[in-house]
Amino acid sequence: MASKNKKSSESEFVLFDVVYEDGAIRSNRRVPASAVGGLDGDAPAKAIIEAQDRDIAVQSGQPPRVIKSIKRSGKK
């Protein structure tokens, strides 16, 4: 039987759309919900996504992309 206290995946992460300086757009990048929404608002999300991008760049052997802007993903 499933536990009633288990959080849904929607509440564990906040989704962001990322626009890079080269014009590329990536949607629904996941950031832990506990990292955003405090006094700094969504500002910590950019640093978290940049760290994710650095890890991806190391694994792929490509230079990391420079983020132009981020915003929360909208629900349709």
Secondary structure as the mmCIF struct_conf table of DSSP 4:
data_model
#
loop_
_struct_conf.conf_type_id
_struct_conf.id
_struct_conf.beg_label_comp_id
_struct_conf.beg_label_asym_id
_struct_conf.beg_label_seq_id
_struct_conf.end_label_comp_id
_struct_conf.end_label_asym_id
_struct_conf.end_label_seq_id
TURN_TY1_P TURN_TY1_P1 LYS A 4 ASN A 5
HELX_LH_PP_P HELX_LH_PP_P1 LYS A 6 SER A 8
HELX_RH_AL_P HELX_RH_AL_P1 SER A 9 GLU A 12
STRN STRN1 PHE A 13 TYR A 20
TURN_TY1_P TURN_TY1_P2 GLU A 21 ASP A 22
BEND BEND1 GLY A 23 GLY A 23
STRN STRN2 ILE A 25 PRO A 32
HELX_RH_3T_P HELX_RH_3T_P1 ALA A 33 ALA A 35
BEND BEND2 VAL A 36 GLY A 37
STRN STRN3 GLY A 38 GLY A 38
TURN_TY1_P TURN_TY1_P3 LEU A 39 ASP A 40
STRN STRN4 GLY A 41 GLY A 41
TURN_TY1_P TURN_TY1_P4 ASP A 42 ASP A 42
HELX_RH_AL_P HELX_RH_AL_P2 ALA A 43 SER A 60
TURN_TY1_P TURN_TY1_P5 GLY A 61 GLY A 61
BEND BEND3 GLN A 62 GLN A 62
HELX_LH_PP_P HELX_LH_PP_P2 PRO A 63 VAL A 66
STRN STRN5 ILE A 67 ARG A 72
HELX_LH_PP_P HELX_LH_PP_P3 SER A 73 LYS A 75
#
